[in-house]
Structure formats: C-alpha cells, structure tokens
Amino acid sequence: MELARDAADARLFFQRLDQACRATGLEALGWALLPTHYHLVVRGASAVLSAAMHRLNRSYARAFNRRHGERGHLYDSAYRAYPKAPWQAAHDVKALRLLAKKWVSKGPSAAAETAPRLF
C-alpha cells in the first residue's frame, strides 16, 4: 500500500510528524517519504523515540484510513532505529535530501514538493 497517494496525504504525514516531534521533544533533521516507507533522521532522547514513532504511525494510519475509506495497518513491520554519531547523522540528512529529490522527480504526485520541509 502506498503511504502517500497524493499531496494531501504527504501534508497529512508531515503534520503528524510535526505533532509527534513537538509532543515528545524530538527534532526532525531530515526525511524521505517514499511510496512504501519513510526514512527519518531525528535528534533527541532515545527514551522518547518509541513513543514518537508510535504516535506518528498510529495517528497517520488512522487519518489515512479515514480519508481513503481503508482499514488496518499501513506498515508491514515495526520501525527500526539506528543510533548515529552527529557526523553520521549529517551525512544521512544529505543522503535523504538526494533520495527525496529523486522520488519527487519520479513520484506519482508532487507530494514531497508540497509537504512542509523539515530540514
């Protein structure tokens, strides 16, 4: 299942990401929203990461399903987190920017172009 079928879905995803970050104190440094999954580079306490990801995934899935008349899970598996040193995170942000730009040029819609930038 596609995570963002159109620009409105992408905006919805990034609104939910922003809400999850504000509620838990995480800072989103970079992102890439792809057709079947997403990548994030965040900074913050690892103790709140699980709560933030649960909040994001649950609230977005509910909103997406409500909007499209769907039911059930959007994601095939739970999120995975990989702690990084600050210099590694900076490299990951650059890679995510390139990945997002590539998908925008090939994606089904202008979703990533119209979503709020978090980096």
Salt bridges, closest charged atoms under 4 A:
ASP6 OD1 - ARG67 NH1 3.21
ASP9 OD1 - ARG67 NH1 2.65
ASP9 OD2 - HIS68 NE2 2.88
ASP18 OD2 - ARG22 NE 2.78
GLU27 OE1 - ARG43 NH2 3.13
GLU70 OE2 - ARG5 NH2 2.91
ASP92 OD2 - LYS84 NZ 3.22
ASP92 OD1 - HIS91 ND1 3.82
